[in-house]
Amino acid sequence: MILQTIAMAFHRPAFEVPLHCETTDEFLQTLQDTQRALRTGELLDRQSRHAIRKSIGGWRELSDRSWRVRMGRIDKQLRELRTKLAQGLKDGTIRRTHSFLDFLNRRQAEDLEELRGKCVRDLNRLLREAGIHPV
C-alpha cells in the first residue's frame, strides 16, 4: 500500500511538465508533499491540505530490503532536487518571473530536469517490479 501512495504522490504535473512551466511555490510544495508521502506514508491534498491517503509508515517500512534501499535513493534525489532549487532561488541563478521558474543558466535547468526525471524513472522501475502501474 505504501508504494501505491508514493506512486500517487508522483502522479502530479510537477513531475511531468517542463520546469520552466512550473509555478515556483506549487513546485516546491509538491516536492515537499512528495517527500512527506515517501517518509510518512501520508499524502496531502494540494488545496485543502487534508490527508487524501494514509499508509502505515513510509518507505522505511517496506518489507523488501532492495526496495527500501532504492526508495532511500529516490528520497535522497528528491532532497537534492529541493536543495538545488532552493539554492538557485537564493543565489539568483533561478528567478521567480510572474510566479514561474526562470532559469538564467540552461545547464542548471537541464541538470534539475534530469534529476527529477531520474526520480520518476527509478520509481517506475520499482513499481513495475512490484506489479504496480508506473506513473
C-alpha positions as CSV (number, residue, x, y, z in Angstrom):
1,M,0.0,0.0,0.0
2,I,2.9,2.4,0.7
3,L,4.1,2.0,-2.9
4,Q,0.7,2.9,-4.2
5,T,0.7,6.1,-2.0
6,I,4.1,7.0,-3.2
7,A,3.0,6.4,-6.8
8,M,0.1,8.8,-6.3
9,A,2.4,11.4,-4.8
10,F,4.5,11.3,-8.0
11,H,1.5,11.3,-10.3
12,R,1.3,15.1,-10.4
13,P,2.0,17.7,-13.1
14,A,5.2,18.8,-11.2
15,F,6.8,15.5,-12.3
16,E,5.6,15.8,-15.9
17,V,5.7,19.3,-17.3
18,P,8.9,21.2,-18.1
19,L,10.3,23.0,-15.1
20,H,10.0,26.4,-16.7
21,C,6.3,25.9,-16.9
22,E,6.0,25.3,-13.1
23,T,4.9,27.9,-10.7
24,T,7.6,28.2,-8.0
25,D,5.5,27.8,-4.9
26,E,3.4,24.9,-6.2
27,F,6.5,23.1,-7.4
28,L,8.3,23.5,-4.1
29,Q,5.1,22.4,-2.2
30,T,4.8,19.3,-4.5
31,L,8.3,18.3,-3.7
32,Q,7.7,18.7,0.0
33,D,4.4,16.8,-0.1
34,T,6.0,14.0,-2.1
35,Q,8.9,13.7,0.4
36,R,6.3,13.6,3.1
37,A,4.5,10.8,1.4
38,L,7.7,8.8,1.0
39,R,8.8,9.3,4.6
40,T,5.5,9.1,6.4
41,G,3.0,7.3,4.1
42,E,0.7,10.3,4.3
43,L,-0.3,12.1,1.1
44,L,-1.9,15.5,1.4
45,D,-4.4,17.2,-1.0
46,R,-2.7,20.3,-2.6
47,Q,-5.7,22.6,-2.0
48,S,-7.3,21.5,1.3
49,R,-4.0,20.2,2.9
50,H,-6.0,17.3,4.3
51,A,-4.7,13.7,4.1
52,I,-6.2,12.0,1.0
53,R,-4.3,8.7,1.6
54,K,-2.5,7.2,4.5
55,S,-0.3,4.2,4.7
56,I,1.3,3.0,7.8
57,G,4.9,4.2,7.8
58,G,6.9,5.4,4.9
59,W,9.5,3.8,2.6
60,R,11.5,2.5,5.6
61,E,8.6,0.2,6.4
62,L,8.8,-1.7,3.1
63,S,9.4,-5.4,3.7
64,D,11.7,-5.9,0.8
65,R,15.2,-4.7,1.6
66,S,16.1,-3.9,-2.0
67,W,13.0,-1.7,-2.3
68,R,13.9,0.1,0.9
69,V,17.4,0.8,-0.5
70,R,16.0,2.1,-3.8
71,M,13.3,4.2,-2.2
72,G,16.0,5.7,0.1
73,R,17.9,6.7,-3.0
74,I,14.8,8.3,-4.5
75,D,14.2,10.2,-1.2
76,K,17.8,11.4,-1.4
77,Q,17.4,12.5,-5.0
78,L,14.2,14.5,-4.1
79,R,16.1,16.2,-1.3
80,E,18.9,17.1,-3.6
81,L,16.4,18.5,-6.1
82,R,14.8,20.6,-3.5
83,T,18.2,21.8,-2.2
84,K,19.5,22.7,-5.6
85,L,16.3,24.6,-6.5
86,A,16.3,26.5,-3.2
87,Q,20.0,27.3,-3.6
88,G,19.3,28.6,-7.1
89,L,16.5,30.8,-5.9
90,K,18.7,32.1,-3.1
91,D,21.7,32.9,-5.2
92,G,19.7,34.3,-8.1
93,T,20.5,31.8,-10.8
94,I,16.9,30.8,-10.7
95,R,14.3,33.6,-10.6
96,R,10.6,33.8,-9.9
97,T,9.1,35.5,-13.0
98,H,5.4,36.0,-12.9
99,S,5.3,33.1,-10.3
100,F,7.1,30.8,-12.7
101,L,10.6,29.4,-12.5
102,D,13.1,31.3,-14.7
103,F,16.5,29.7,-15.2
104,L,19.4,32.0,-16.1
105,N,21.6,29.0,-16.7
106,R,20.3,26.5,-19.2
107,R,22.7,23.8,-17.9
108,Q,21.3,24.2,-14.4
109,A,17.7,23.7,-15.7
110,E,18.8,20.6,-17.6
111,D,20.5,19.2,-14.5
112,L,17.3,19.7,-12.4
113,E,15.2,18.2,-15.2
114,E,17.5,15.2,-15.3
115,L,17.4,14.7,-11.6
116,R,13.6,15.0,-11.5
117,G,13.4,12.5,-14.4
118,K,15.7,10.1,-12.6
119,C,13.5,10.1,-9.6
120,V,10.5,9.1,-11.8
121,R,12.4,6.5,-13.8
122,D,13.8,4.9,-10.7
123,L,10.4,4.8,-9.1
124,N,8.8,3.4,-12.2
125,R,11.3,0.5,-12.3
126,L,10.4,-0.3,-8.7
127,L,6.7,0.0,-9.3
128,R,6.8,-2.4,-12.3
129,E,8.8,-4.9,-10.2
130,A,6.1,-4.6,-7.5
131,G,3.3,-5.1,-10.1
132,I,2.0,-1.5,-9.8
133,H,1.2,0.6,-12.7
134,P,4.1,3.2,-13.3
135,V,3.4,6.9,-13.1
